[in-house]
Amino acid sequence: MARKLVCICNLVEEKEIVELLKKGADSTEDIQNLIKAGTTCGRCLPEIDQLVEEHKKTKPKDLQKKLDFGS
């Protein structure tokens, strides 16, 4: 599988975003705070939004808990 950069400015790959979603991130803002994707030019925000929405549709309901990302 080819590596796919979603956020070119911060060199964030799609697989990194998907892994965070699997671990409990549930919004674009979570992704931005955790790995800075979408925080520079913003051109990747629609793609990040799409990944978040796709994940919300497919994850089991019992796993819908929010991670404690700390303060």
N, C-alpha and C positions, 0 to 999 in steps of 0.2 A: 504494500500500500504506500502510495506516495505521500510525502509530508505536505501538508497544506497550511500555509501561513494565512491566518485570518487577519491579524493585526501586524502589518508590515512595520509600522513605526516602533513597536515594542517587541517585535519578533516572537509573537505568540502564535503557536500552532493550534489548529482545531482540536487535536487530541488533548491538549492541555485544558482547554475549555470544557470539553466533554468529561474529562476526569473530575474536574471541580464540580460539575453538575451532578455527577454520580456520587460525590462525597457530601452533597447537601446544599451547594450554592443553588439559589433559585431565582436569581434575577441578574440582569445585565449589570446592575450596580454592584452586586456581589463580585462578579467577574472583574469589574473595573478595580474594585478595592483590593482584591487578592493578587492579581497579576498585571494590573495596569493596562490591560487590553482596552482599546477604545478611549483612552484618556489623552491622546495627543492630538491627532487631526480629526478623529471621529468618523472617518470614512467606513470603518469596519462595524460600526454600531448596528446597522441593519442586519448584518450577518450574525453578530452575537445575539441580537434579539431573536432571530430565527432559531438559532441553536437552543436557546433557553426555552422557547415555546415548544419546539419539537420534543425536548426532554420532558417538559411538563406533561405532554400528552401521553408519553410512553412509560413514565416511571410508576411503579406500584404505589398505591395510596398509602400503604403502611410505612413506606420509606420517605414520606413527605414530612420530614422533620428538618428544622433549620439547624445548620451548624453554628456552633458558638465560635465566631471568628476572633473573639477577644476584643479588647478596647484599644 
